[in-house]
Amino acid sequence: MKRSPVSHRGFTLIEIMVVVVIIAIMAGASTMMVTGRGRSAKFEKEARRLALVLDQLSQEAIFKYMQIGVVFEEDGYSFMVLDEESGQWQPYSGSEKMFKPQTLKDDIKLELNIDGAETGIMSSSTIKELTIIDEEELNKVDIETEEEKKILPQVFMFSSGEMSDFEVTLTQKGSDDYYVISGNLASGIKFRTAEELNAE
């Protein structure tokens, strides 16, 4: 009995191209998911870093008997210390790297509320143009003289353990996630995620 010859049909060019396109789509989708998770992880890391720095800063004020202030910008933050002799606020970076001025990346923005009221945050370019001065001298400045504008920290942490009642919200462009860092005398520095806030 003769067997029928077996047909060895190969793939056509169209079939191969379809497979290649499918693989490319799957690879692209996978890359987007990994990139999105990486961006989200960096966002949370930046938010938690700020909470940690603020907590350490409040301890620094107590242990080193200093009056420390925080200057929040639209895309970053820096710290200042009150010079007891001159009564002026000076830039502060401390002995730790974490206290260096920080610029936030990946479209992360800050919104500041003090005592329940939203406080305007100046842009980085405006901050750089201003000179540091104490509050008493600030009141003497002619508000019509642009070059004499001065700045002060928006949030204060004192050697007594007291601090401003504040809330900082971090958001990221293109993301529904957000993080809130709050601080007050009763509870200290507190970090909360969007999920935790929505569950309250």
C-alpha positions as CSV (number, residue, x, y, z in Angstrom):
1,M,0.0,0.0,0.0
2,K,1.5,3.3,-1.1
3,R,1.5,6.2,1.4
4,S,0.5,9.7,0.3
5,P,3.4,12.1,0.1
6,V,3.7,14.5,3.1
7,S,3.3,18.1,2.2
8,H,6.0,20.3,3.8
9,R,4.3,23.7,3.5
10,G,6.4,26.6,4.8
11,F,5.3,30.0,6.2
12,T,4.4,32.6,3.7
13,L,5.9,36.1,3.9
14,I,2.6,37.6,5.0
15,E,2.3,35.1,7.9
16,I,5.9,35.9,9.0
17,M,5.2,39.6,8.9
18,V,2.0,39.2,11.0
19,V,3.9,37.3,13.7
20,V,6.6,40.0,13.7
21,V,4.0,42.7,14.1
22,I,2.3,40.9,17.0
23,I,5.7,40.4,18.8
24,A,6.5,44.1,18.3
25,I,3.1,45.1,19.8
26,M,3.6,42.9,22.8
27,A,7.1,44.1,23.4
28,G,6.0,47.7,23.1
29,A,3.1,47.2,25.6
30,S,5.5,45.4,28.0
31,T,8.0,48.3,27.8
32,M,5.3,50.9,28.4
33,M,4.1,48.9,31.5
34,V,7.7,48.7,32.9
35,T,8.4,52.3,32.2
36,G,5.1,53.4,33.8
37,R,5.9,51.3,36.9
38,G,9.4,52.7,37.0
39,R,8.1,56.3,36.8
40,S,5.5,55.6,39.5
41,A,8.2,54.1,41.8
42,K,10.4,57.1,41.4
43,F,7.5,59.4,42.3
44,E,6.8,57.5,45.5
45,K,10.5,57.4,46.3
46,E,10.8,61.2,46.0
47,A,7.7,61.7,48.2
48,R,8.9,59.4,50.9
49,R,12.3,61.1,50.7
50,L,10.8,64.5,51.4
51,A,8.9,63.1,54.4
52,L,12.0,61.5,55.8
53,V,14.1,64.7,55.3
54,L,11.4,66.9,57.0
55,D,11.3,64.4,60.0
56,Q,15.1,64.4,60.3
57,L,15.1,68.2,60.0
58,S,12.7,68.6,62.9
59,Q,15.0,66.4,65.0
60,E,18.0,68.4,63.8
61,A,16.3,71.6,65.1
62,I,15.8,70.1,68.6
63,F,19.2,68.4,69.1
64,K,21.3,71.2,67.7
65,Y,19.1,74.0,69.2
66,M,18.4,75.7,65.9
67,Q,15.5,77.4,64.3
68,I,15.1,75.9,60.8
69,G,12.9,76.9,57.9
70,V,11.8,75.2,54.7
71,V,11.5,77.0,51.4
72,F,9.1,75.2,49.0
73,E,9.3,75.9,45.3
74,E,7.1,74.6,42.5
75,D,9.6,71.9,41.7
76,G,11.8,71.6,44.7
77,Y,12.7,72.7,48.2
78,S,15.6,74.0,50.3
79,F,16.3,74.8,53.9
80,M,17.4,77.8,55.9
81,V,18.6,78.4,59.5
82,L,18.1,81.5,61.6
83,D,21.4,83.2,62.5
84,E,20.8,84.2,66.1
85,E,23.4,87.0,66.0
86,S,22.2,88.8,62.9
87,G,18.6,87.7,63.1
88,Q,18.7,86.8,59.5
89,W,17.7,83.5,57.7
90,Q,20.7,81.9,56.0
91,P,20.8,78.9,53.6
92,Y,21.3,75.6,55.4
93,S,22.6,72.3,54.1
94,G,23.8,70.8,57.4
95,S,26.3,68.0,57.5
96,E,24.1,65.5,55.8
97,K,23.6,65.1,52.0
98,M,19.9,64.8,52.5
99,F,19.7,68.5,53.6
100,K,21.1,69.8,50.3
101,P,18.6,71.8,48.1
102,Q,16.6,69.4,45.9
103,T,15.0,69.9,42.5
104,L,12.2,67.4,41.7
105,K,12.1,65.8,38.3
106,D,9.6,63.7,36.2
107,D,7.0,66.5,36.3
108,I,6.5,66.3,40.0
109,K,4.9,69.4,41.5
110,L,4.3,70.6,45.1
111,E,1.3,72.3,46.6
112,L,1.6,73.9,50.1
113,N,-1.1,74.5,52.6
114,I,-0.4,76.2,55.9
115,D,-3.0,76.2,58.7
116,G,-5.5,74.9,56.2
117,A,-5.0,77.7,53.7
118,E,-3.3,77.2,50.3
119,T,0.0,79.1,50.1
120,G,1.5,80.3,46.9
121,I,4.8,78.7,45.9
122,M,7.3,80.7,43.9
123,S,9.1,79.4,40.9
124,S,12.8,78.5,41.0
125,S,13.7,81.4,38.8
126,T,11.9,83.8,41.2
127,I,13.6,82.3,44.2
128,K,17.1,82.7,42.7
129,E,16.4,86.5,42.1
130,L,15.5,87.2,45.8
131,T,17.7,87.9,48.7
132,I,17.3,86.5,52.2
133,I,16.4,88.9,55.0
134,D,14.7,88.7,58.4
135,E,11.0,89.6,58.9
136,E,11.7,92.8,60.8
137,E,13.7,94.2,57.9
138,L,11.2,92.8,55.4
139,N,8.5,95.0,56.8
140,K,10.6,98.1,56.0
141,V,11.0,97.2,52.4
142,D,9.3,99.4,49.8
143,I,6.9,97.0,48.1
144,E,7.1,99.0,44.9
145,T,10.9,98.4,44.6
146,E,11.2,95.2,42.7
147,E,14.9,94.6,43.4
148,E,14.3,94.8,47.2
149,K,11.9,91.9,47.4
150,K,12.9,89.4,50.0
151,I,11.8,85.9,50.9
152,L,11.4,83.9,54.1
153,P,10.7,80.2,54.7
154,Q,7.1,79.1,54.5
155,V,7.4,76.4,57.1
156,F,9.3,76.7,60.4
157,M,10.7,74.0,62.8
158,F,11.9,75.3,66.2
159,S,14.4,74.1,68.8
160,S,11.5,73.8,71.2
161,G,10.0,71.0,69.1
162,E,7.2,73.2,67.7
163,M,6.6,73.5,64.0
164,S,4.3,75.1,61.5
165,D,1.0,73.4,60.9
166,F,1.4,72.5,57.2
167,E,0.5,70.1,54.5
168,V,2.4,69.4,51.3
169,T,0.8,67.6,48.4
170,L,3.0,66.0,45.7
171,T,1.4,65.4,42.3
172,Q,2.8,64.1,39.0
173,K,1.7,65.0,35.5
174,G,-0.1,62.2,33.8
175,S,-0.6,60.2,37.1
176,D,-3.6,59.8,39.3
177,D,-1.4,59.1,42.3
178,Y,-0.5,61.7,44.8
179,Y,1.1,61.9,48.3
180,V,0.5,64.1,51.2
181,I,3.0,65.1,53.9
182,S,1.7,66.9,56.9
183,G,3.3,68.3,60.0
184,N,2.2,69.7,63.3
185,L,3.2,69.8,67.0
186,A,0.8,67.0,67.9
187,S,1.6,64.3,65.4
188,G,5.0,65.4,64.0
189,I,5.6,64.5,60.3
190,K,3.1,62.2,58.7
191,F,3.2,60.6,55.2
192,R,0.0,59.4,53.5
193,T,-0.7,57.9,50.1
194,A,-3.8,58.5,47.9
195,E,-5.2,55.1,48.9
196,E,-4.8,55.9,52.6
197,L,-6.4,59.3,52.2
198,N,-9.4,57.9,50.2
199,A,-9.9,55.3,52.9
200,E,-10.2,57.8,55.7
